[in-house]
Amino acid sequence: MTDKEFEAALVDAAFALGAGAGWLRVSPAAAARHAGLNLVRARGLFPCTGTILRKFGRQADAAALSHMQADGSVRDKLFDILLRRFDYLQPRRAGVVALMRVLPFCPPLALALAEMNLASMGWLLEGAGVDATGIGGALRKRGLLAVWLYGLRAWAQDESPDLTATMAAVDKALAKAEDMAQRRSPSSSQPAATEAPGPAIP
């Protein structure tokens, strides 16, 4: 098993454990035992529980950025990228929803996830051809995070096999963000969906 395969197996085990026992019981060692993985190797690749979430985010970003559509508007590209990220979350739904439920009671974890999510939004913006650097990039990342969070809340309750409600929520949030940015800066050529500021919470 390669390191990449080992990491994927441990991350999946952590989310399965979080779904069944609650996230307060999740640790790299507990996830390794849950999946029958080598503890020494787990210790080397996962120094702390935060590493599990960091690697999970990177895996979700990789899934979102793979096979991106080459044509279409930036808004269309962002819609496609965000839906690919939700597709990655879907098989791990129970663990993700369990994580969402524990966040209000664990501020340090919520803060860490907020920082990780902002970094992820930067990669997703760049994947759609939008600059995510500087002050403007920081605002765009917060704006896309607001769109992601709106879609995430819908996804957590969306039991349809094709994620119809999630797609509708993401499309609505992108449209609203685009409208807000156009009203704020009518002459701006930057896609509005990437500019509207939003909350930096996971």
Backbone as CSV, one residue per row, in Angstrom:
resi,resn,N_x,N_y,N_z,CA_x,CA_y,CA_z,C_x,C_y,C_z
1,MET,0.844,-1.192,0.000,0.000,0.000,0.000,0.886,1.251,0.000
2,THR,0.688,2.123,-0.968,1.461,3.362,-1.036,1.034,4.300,0.077
3,ASP,1.842,5.346,0.312,1.478,6.341,1.320,0.140,6.994,0.982
4,LYS,-0.065,7.275,-0.296,-1.319,7.910,-0.716,-2.502,7.006,-0.418
5,GLU,-2.372,5.720,-0.702,-3.443,4.770,-0.425,-3.663,4.611,1.075
6,PHE,-2.564,4.613,1.825,-2.662,4.490,3.279,-3.397,5.704,3.857
7,GLU,-3.038,6.891,3.381,-3.681,8.114,3.861,-5.176,8.100,3.558
8,ALA,-5.533,7.681,2.340,-6.942,7.634,1.958,-7.706,6.643,2.835
9,ALA,-7.078,5.499,3.124,-7.731,4.482,3.952,-7.928,4.983,5.378
10,LEU,-6.941,5.671,5.924,-7.073,6.157,7.293,-8.094,7.291,7.391
11,VAL,-8.097,8.172,6.397,-9.077,9.263,6.389,-10.493,8.697,6.324
12,ASP,-10.714,7.734,5.441,-12.043,7.116,5.345,-12.424,6.437,6.658
13,ALA,-11.451,5.794,7.296,-11.715,5.144,8.571,-12.073,6.169,9.641
14,ALA,-11.408,7.311,9.621,-11.691,8.360,10.596,-13.116,8.879,10.446
15,PHE,-13.565,9.064,9.205,-14.926,9.564,8.988,-15.960,8.495,9.315
16,ALA,-15.629,7.247,9.080,-16.535,6.168,9.475,-16.632,6.092,10.999
17,LEU,-15.505,6.247,11.666,-15.489,6.225,13.124,-16.231,7.436,13.683
18,GLY,-16.031,8.598,13.069,-16.728,9.803,13.508,-18.227,9.663,13.375
19,ALA,-18.658,8.986,12.320,-20.095,8.775,12.116,-20.678,7.839,13.167
20,GLY,-19.901,6.839,13.558,-20.421,5.844,14.483,-20.235,6.171,15.948
21,ALA,-19.073,6.735,16.288,-18.745,6.959,17.700,-18.698,8.429,18.084
22,GLY,-18.766,9.312,17.089,-18.661,10.739,17.374,-17.232,11.229,17.189
23,TRP,-17.085,12.464,16.773,-15.763,12.983,16.442,-14.863,13.194,17.654
24,LEU,-15.430,13.273,18.824,-14.596,13.408,20.014,-13.830,12.122,20.299
25,ARG,-14.210,11.045,19.641,-13.521,9.757,19.803,-12.532,9.486,18.679
26,VAL,-12.412,10.429,17.754,-11.550,10.220,16.583,-10.134,10.708,16.862
27,SER,-9.172,9.900,16.502,-7.754,10.246,16.532,-7.075,9.405,15.459
28,PRO,-5.863,9.769,15.040,-5.178,8.924,14.054,-5.019,7.478,14.526
29,ALA,-4.702,7.298,15.808,-4.531,5.933,16.331,-5.850,5.179,16.319
30,ALA,-6.933,5.857,16.747,-8.236,5.195,16.770,-8.688,4.833,15.355
31,ALA,-8.450,5.728,14.404,-8.823,5.453,13.017,-7.998,4.296,12.458
32,ALA,-6.717,4.260,12.788,-5.858,3.171,12.315,-6.333,1.830,12.867
33,ARG,-6.656,1.799,14.154,-7.159,0.554,14.751,-8.485,0.161,14.115
34,HIS,-9.342,1.150,13.845,-10.652,0.883,13.243,-10.507,0.210,11.879
35,ALA,-9.451,0.587,11.144,-9.258,0.052,9.794,-8.213,-1.051,9.739
36,GLY,-7.635,-1.398,10.881,-6.607,-2.431,10.891,-5.318,-1.987,10.220
37,LEU,-4.992,-0.701,10.336,-3.793,-0.156,9.712,-2.644,-0.096,10.714
38,ASN,-1.429,-0.092,10.189,-0.236,-0.091,11.022,-0.109,1.212,11.811
39,LEU,0.017,1.098,13.150,0.073,2.271,13.999,1.349,3.079,13.803
40,VAL,2.453,2.410,13.575,3.719,3.121,13.381,3.661,3.962,12.121
41,ARG,3.130,3.410,11.060,3.002,4.161,9.810,2.002,5.303,9.973
42,ALA,0.915,5.043,10.709,-0.071,6.089,10.954,0.560,7.236,11.729
43,ARG,1.403,6.918,12.702,2.070,7.952,13.497,2.962,8.818,12.630
44,GLY,3.615,8.211,11.662,4.506,8.972,10.794,3.773,9.883,9.830
45,LEU,2.600,9.458,9.374,1.854,10.231,8.381,0.800,11.156,8.987
46,PHE,0.368,10.835,10.212,-0.694,11.618,10.853,-0.283,11.993,12.275
47,PRO,0.476,13.054,12.441,0.928,13.434,13.783,-0.190,13.871,14.728
48,CYS,-1.313,14.317,14.192,-2.411,14.755,15.052,-3.734,14.618,14.298
49,THR,-4.839,14.796,15.016,-6.163,14.653,14.403,-6.385,15.707,13.322
50,GLY,-5.828,16.892,13.521,-5.966,17.940,12.510,-5.421,17.512,11.160
51,THR,-4.414,16.643,11.164,-3.847,16.155,9.911,-4.879,15.363,9.123
52,ILE,-5.746,14.656,9.816,-6.804,13.896,9.136,-7.684,14.846,8.331
53,LEU,-8.109,15.939,8.966,-8.987,16.888,8.291,-8.252,17.629,7.178
54,ARG,-6.974,17.920,7.399,-6.193,18.609,6.364,-6.054,17.733,5.122
55,LYS,-5.761,16.461,5.325,-5.619,15.557,4.188,-6.970,15.310,3.521
56,PHE,-8.027,15.252,4.315,-9.364,15.103,3.759,-9.700,16.280,2.846
57,GLY,-9.388,17.490,3.307,-9.635,18.666,2.490,-8.844,18.650,1.200
58,ARG,-7.610,18.226,1.279,-6.780,18.162,0.077,-7.309,17.114,-0.897
59,GLN,-7.771,15.998,-0.367,-8.348,14.969,-1.234,-9.619,15.476,-1.904
60,ALA,-10.438,16.219,-1.143,-11.660,16.791,-1.714,-11.328,17.805,-2.798
61,ASP,-10.297,18.614,-2.561,-9.882,19.596,-3.565,-9.374,18.908,-4.827
62,ALA,-8.594,17.850,-4.638,-8.074,17.121,-5.792,-9.211,16.545,-6.626
63,ALA,-10.223,16.017,-5.948,-11.380,15.481,-6.670,-12.113,16.589,-7.411
64,ALA,-12.212,17.758,-6.779,-12.920,18.882,-7.391,-12.170,19.437,-8.598
65,LEU,-10.852,19.409,-8.533,-10.042,20.011,-9.589,-9.721,19.037,-10.715
66,SER,-10.076,17.783,-10.547,-9.815,16.790,-11.593,-10.872,16.881,-12.688
67,HIS,-10.424,16.746,-13.923,-11.329,16.717,-15.083,-12.205,17.972,-15.156
68,MET,-11.609,19.123,-14.910,-12.381,20.365,-14.965,-12.804,20.667,-16.395
69,GLN,-13.971,21.301,-16.533,-14.436,21.660,-17.861,-13.609,22.829,-18.390
70,ALA,-13.252,22.741,-19.662,-12.397,23.760,-20.265,-13.184,24.952,-20.774
71,ASP,-14.435,24.735,-21.124,-15.254,25.806,-21.702,-16.286,26.302,-20.703
72,GLY,-16.884,27.438,-21.047,-17.931,27.989,-20.199,-17.445,29.176,-19.392
73,SER,-18.378,29.843,-18.748,-18.060,31.002,-17.929,-17.390,30.568,-16.630
74,VAL,-16.815,31.520,-15.928,-16.215,31.222,-14.632,-17.280,30.692,-13.673
75,ARG,-18.463,31.276,-13.737,-19.545,30.805,-12.869,-19.860,29.335,-13.160
76,ASP,-19.901,28.968,-14.446,-20.165,27.570,-14.806,-19.053,26.657,-14.279
77,LYS,-17.819,27.128,-14.383,-16.687,26.329,-13.917,-16.726,26.156,-12.409
78,LEU,-17.054,27.231,-11.694,-17.147,27.138,-10.239,-18.267,26.200,-9.821
79,PHE,-19.373,26.270,-10.520,-20.493,25.370,-10.226,-20.039,23.921,-10.379
80,ASP,-19.352,23.632,-11.469,-18.883,22.275,-11.733,-17.875,21.829,-10.677
81,ILE,-16.955,22.720,-10.306,-15.925,22.390,-9.319,-16.542,22.117,-7.952
82,LEU,-17.468,22.975,-7.550,-18.099,22.784,-6.242,-18.909,21.492,-6.196
83,LEU,-19.601,21.184,-7.283,-20.381,19.938,-7.301,-19.473,18.717,-7.266
84,ARG,-18.309,18.807,-7.882,-17.358,17.693,-7.810,-16.880,17.498,-6.373
85,ARG,-16.731,18.588,-5.651,-16.314,18.493,-4.251,-17.415,17.822,-3.424
86,PHE,-18.663,18.173,-3.696,-19.767,17.511,-3.008,-19.834,16.032,-3.379
87,ASP,-19.520,15.704,-4.619,-19.500,14.299,-5.027,-18.487,13.508,-4.201
88,TYR,-17.359,14.165,-3.871,-16.352,13.500,-3.032,-16.880,13.296,-1.619
89,LEU,-17.627,14.277,-1.105,-18.160,14.165,0.247,-19.253,13.100,0.363
90,GLN,-19.970,12.873,-0.715,-21.189,12.056,-0.662,-20.981,10.671,-0.034
91,PRO,-19.958,9.899,-0.418,-19.796,8.577,0.202,-19.424,8.657,1.683
92,ARG,-19.008,9.828,2.146,-18.582,10.028,3.533,-19.587,10.897,4.292
93,ARG,-20.805,10.919,3.774,-21.842,11.828,4.275,-22.036,11.729,5.791
94,ALA,-22.191,10.527,6.317,-22.479,10.372,7.743,-21.369,10.969,8.601
95,GLY,-20.126,10.747,8.200,-19.003,11.285,8.960,-18.905,12.796,8.864
96,VAL,-19.198,13.346,7.682,-19.148,14.793,7.503,-20.254,15.470,8.311
97,VAL,-21.451,14.923,8.259,-22.571,15.500,9.016,-22.283,15.426,10.514
98,ALA,-21.691,14.337,10.974,-21.324,14.209,12.380,-20.302,15.272,12.763
99,LEU,-19.365,15.549,11.871,-18.370,16.589,12.117,-19.033,17.960,12.202
100,MET,-19.969,18.235,11.303,-20.682,19.510,11.319,-21.423,19.717,12.643
101,ARG,-21.956,18.642,13.193,-22.727,18.742,14.437,-21.849,19.054,15.640
102,VAL,-20.598,18.609,15.619,-19.736,18.803,16.786,-19.032,20.161,16.766
103,LEU,-18.961,20.809,15.616,-18.209,22.053,15.500,-18.658,23.154,16.453
104,PRO,-19.976,23.376,16.658,-20.378,24.444,17.590,-19.873,24.235,19.013
105,PHE,-19.520,23.011,19.363,-19.073,22.706,20.715,-17.549,22.580,20.805
106,CYS,-16.874,22.835,19.691,-15.411,22.712,19.664,-14.820,23.866,18.851
107,PRO,-14.766,25.074,19.433,-14.271,26.255,18.707,-12.880,26.093,18.075
108,PRO,-11.903,25.468,18.766,-10.587,25.316,18.125,-10.661,24.521,16.822
109,LEU,-11.469,23.475,16.830,-11.631,22.672,15.618,-12.325,23.490,14.528
110,ALA,-13.340,24.259,14.912,-14.054,25.088,13.949,-13.117,26.124,13.329
111,LEU,-12.268,26.727,14.140,-11.321,27.729,13.641,-10.321,27.100,12.688
112,ALA,-9.808,25.942,13.060,-8.845,25.257,12.189,-9.475,24.907,10.854
113,LEU,-10.719,24.434,10.880,-11.411,24.082,9.639,-11.682,25.321,8.786
114,ALA,-11.966,26.444,9.431,-12.200,27.682,8.693,-10.963,28.065,7.886
115,GLU,-9.806,27.967,8.513,-8.559,28.289,7.820,-8.301,27.312,6.672
116,MET,-8.555,26.029,6.919,-8.356,25.026,5.870,-9.311,25.272,4.708
117,ASN,-10.554,25.601,5.019,-11.538,25.836,3.963,-11.208,27.066,3.129
118,LEU,-10.695,28.106,3.765,-10.296,29.293,3.007,-9.177,28.959,2.031
119,ALA,-8.222,28.165,2.494,-7.141,27.743,1.601,-7.698,26.925,0.439
120,SER,-8.649,26.057,0.724,-9.262,25.248,-0.328,-9.979,26.120,-1.346
121,MET,-10.699,27.133,-0.872,-11.417,28.017,-1.792,-10.461,28.714,-2.740
122,GLY,-9.263,29.030,-2.260,-8.265,29.638,-3.141,-7.893,28.717,-4.289
123,TRP,-7.706,27.449,-3.978,-7.375,26.482,-5.028,-8.525,26.313,-6.011
124,LEU,-9.750,26.295,-5.492,-10.898,26.135,-6.384,-11.056,27.352,-7.293
125,LEU,-10.820,28.532,-6.754,-10.869,29.742,-7.583,-9.820,29.686,-8.686
126,GLU,-8.607,29.335,-8.311,-7.537,29.258,-9.310,-7.868,28.206,-10.360
127,GLY,-8.527,27.136,-9.940,-8.926,26.106,-10.886,-9.911,26.619,-11.920
128,ALA,-10.696,27.628,-11.523,-11.659,28.232,-12.450,-11.065,29.421,-13.192
129,GLY,-9.767,29.669,-12.985,-9.094,30.758,-13.686,-9.236,32.108,-13.015
130,VAL,-9.522,32.128,-11.718,-9.708,33.380,-10.983,-8.545,33.590,-10.028
131,ASP,-7.975,34.794,-10.046,-6.862,35.125,-9.169,-7.316,35.101,-7.711
132,ALA,-6.591,34.365,-6.871,-6.952,34.255,-5.461,-5.869,34.834,-4.558
133,THR,-5.056,35.763,-5.105,-3.975,36.349,-4.328,-4.330,37.769,-3.907
134,GLY,-3.592,38.270,-2.912,-3.765,39.645,-2.477,-5.076,39.883,-1.736
135,ILE,-5.368,41.160,-1.522,-6.580,41.537,-0.804,-7.825,41.115,-1.582
136,GLY,-7.801,41.361,-2.898,-8.940,40.958,-3.717,-9.158,39.459,-3.666
137,GLY,-8.065,38.702,-3.698,-8.176,37.253,-3.632,-8.729,36.790,-2.300
138,ALA,-8.353,37.469,-1.220,-8.870,37.113,0.098,-10.390,37.295,0.148
139,LEU,-10.877,38.398,-0.453,-12.325,38.627,-0.495,-13.018,37.582,-1.356
140,ARG,-12.392,37.226,-2.464,-12.992,36.219,-3.336,-13.062,34.859,-2.639
141,LYS,-12.027,34.525,-1.881,-12.037,33.258,-1.159,-13.158,33.241,-0.114
142,ARG,-13.338,34.351,0.583,-14.418,34.424,1.560,-15.779,34.337,0.864
143,GLY,-15.865,34.964,-0.298,-17.116,34.898,-1.046,-17.443,33.493,-1.494
144,LEU,-16.444,32.790,-2.016,-16.695,31.416,-2.457,-16.968,30.513,-1.263
145,LEU,-16.344,30.807,-0.128,-16.621,30.037,1.074,-18.079,30.200,1.495
146,ALA,-18.601,31.421,1.358,-20.014,31.646,1.682,-20.909,30.805,0.776
147,VAL,-20.558,30.725,-0.498,-21.320,29.894,-1.437,-21.226,28.425,-1.032
148,TRP,-20.018,27.982,-0.704,-19.803,26.594,-0.307,-20.625,26.248,0.937
149,LEU,-20.610,27.133,1.923,-21.337,26.867,3.167,-22.840,26.806,2.938
150,TYR,-23.335,27.669,2.075,-24.766,27.650,1.745,-25.131,26.312,1.107
151,GLY,-24.282,25.875,0.179,-24.510,24.586,-0.457,-24.347,23.429,0.514
152,LEU,-23.396,23.561,1.448,-23.138,22.496,2.416,-24.344,22.262,3.318
153,ARG,-24.990,23.344,3.733,-26.175,23.199,4.579,-27.300,22.479,3.825
154,ALA,-27.429,22.808,2.541,-28.441,22.120,1.732,-28.060,20.658,1.528
155,TRP,-26.778,20.403,1.275,-26.296,19.038,1.041,-26.540,18.148,2.251
156,ALA,-26.353,18.701,3.447,-26.510,17.913,4.669,-27.932,17.380,4.821
157,GLN,-28.904,18.022,4.165,-30.299,17.585,4.250,-30.811,17.006,2.931
158,ASP,-29.948,16.949,1.946,-30.348,16.518,0.604,-30.210,14.997,0.485
159,GLU,-31.335,14.316,0.425,-31.326,12.854,0.329,-31.593,12.363,-1.088
160,SER,-31.647,13.268,-2.051,-31.889,12.865,-3.435,-30.638,12.212,-4.016
161,PRO,-30.794,11.199,-4.849,-29.622,10.504,-5.394,-28.767,11.367,-6.307
162,ASP,-29.369,12.382,-6.928,-28.612,13.233,-7.842,-28.302,14.605,-7.245
163,LEU,-28.511,14.753,-5.932,-28.197,16.000,-5.217,-28.890,17.217,-5.847
164,THR,-30.149,17.059,-6.184,-30.900,18.138,-6.823,-30.949,19.393,-5.965
165,ALA,-31.250,19.224,-4.679,-31.354,20.378,-3.788,-30.003,21.059,-3.600
166,THR,-28.952,20.268,-3.566,-27.606,20.840,-3.420,-27.243,21.667,-4.645
167,MET,-27.505,21.134,-5.821,-27.213,21.870,-7.046,-27.988,23.179,-7.110
168,ALA,-29.258,23.123,-6.708,-30.083,24.328,-6.721,-29.538,25.366,-5.747
169,ALA,-29.081,24.916,-4.571,-28.557,25.843,-3.571,-27.266,26.492,-4.041
170,VAL,-26.385,25.704,-4.638,-25.119,26.252,-5.142,-25.383,27.249,-6.261
171,ASP,-26.276,26.900,-7.163,-26.605,27.805,-8.268,-27.206,29.109,-7.732
172,LYS,-28.074,29.002,-6.750,-28.698,30.183,-6.157,-27.657,31.063,-5.469
173,ALA,-26.747,30.444,-4.734,-25.727,31.200,-4.018,-24.759,31.885,-4.979
174,LEU,-24.389,31.195,-6.056,-23.510,31.808,-7.052,-24.201,32.993,-7.726
175,ALA,-25.475,32.832,-8.027,-26.225,33.915,-8.665,-26.333,35.120,-7.734
176,LYS,-26.597,34.866,-6.461,-26.729,35.954,-5.498,-25.406,36.682,-5.314
177,ALA,-24.330,35.917,-5.224,-23.015,36.532,-5.065,-22.655,37.354,-6.293
178,GLU,-22.992,36.841,-7.466,-22.716,37.565,-8.696,-23.493,38.877,-8.740
179,ASP,-24.747,38.825,-8.344,-25.578,40.025,-8.332,-25.049,41.056,-7.343
180,MET,-24.628,40.606,-6.166,-24.106,41.513,-5.147,-22.848,42.219,-5.637
181,ALA,-21.956,41.471,-6.256,-20.702,42.060,-6.710,-20.917,43.008,-7.881
182,GLN,-21.843,42.696,-8.751,-22.123,43.586,-9.877,-22.723,44.904,-9.404
183,ARG,-23.547,44.841,-8.359,-24.120,46.070,-7.816,-23.059,46.892,-7.095
184,ARG,-22.091,46.198,-6.506,-21.039,46.904,-5.793,-20.007,47.499,-6.743
185,SER,-19.776,46.784,-7.850,-18.764,47.245,-8.799,-19.224,46.925,-10.211
186,PRO,-20.118,47.751,-10.776,-20.711,47.464,-12.085,-19.699,47.319,-13.209
187,SER,-18.561,47.991,-13.073,-17.579,47.952,-14.165,-16.583,46.821,-14.023
188,SER,-16.700,46.062,-12.911,-15.731,44.996,-12.675,-15.920,43.860,-13.665
189,SER,-14.804,43.352,-14.167,-14.856,42.216,-15.091,-14.645,40.902,-14.355
190,GLN,-14.343,40.981,-13.046,-14.120,39.770,-12.267,-15.446,39.101,-11.976
191,PRO,-15.552,37.785,-12.110,-16.804,37.085,-11.847,-17.310,37.378,-10.449
192,ALA,-18.555,37.814,-10.362,-19.099,38.261,-9.090,-19.167,37.149,-8.067
193,ALA,-19.402,35.941,-8.513,-19.554,34.854,-7.557,-18.296,34.637,-6.753
194,THR,-17.185,35.189,-7.206,-15.937,34.998,-6.491,-15.571,36.200,-5.660
195,GLU,-16.441,37.213,-5.607,-16.070,38.428,-4.911,-16.852,38.701,-3.639
196,ALA,-18.066,38.199,-3.546,-18.898,38.563,-2.408,-18.310,38.025,-1.114
197,PRO,-18.110,38.892,-0.085,-17.555,38.411,1.166,-18.557,37.539,1.910
198,GLY,-18.052,36.610,2.679,-18.925,35.723,3.420,-18.266,35.266,4.704
199,PRO,-18.964,34.538,5.536,-18.433,34.108,6.821,-17.323,33.098,6.656
200,ALA,-16.294,33.212,7.475,-15.152,32.292,7.420,-15.281,31.212,8.469
201,ILE,-16.425,30.510,8.464,-16.604,29.404,9.386,-16.915,28.155,8.571
202,PRO,-16.542,26.975,9.085,-16.743,25.752,8.318,-18.198,25.316,8.331
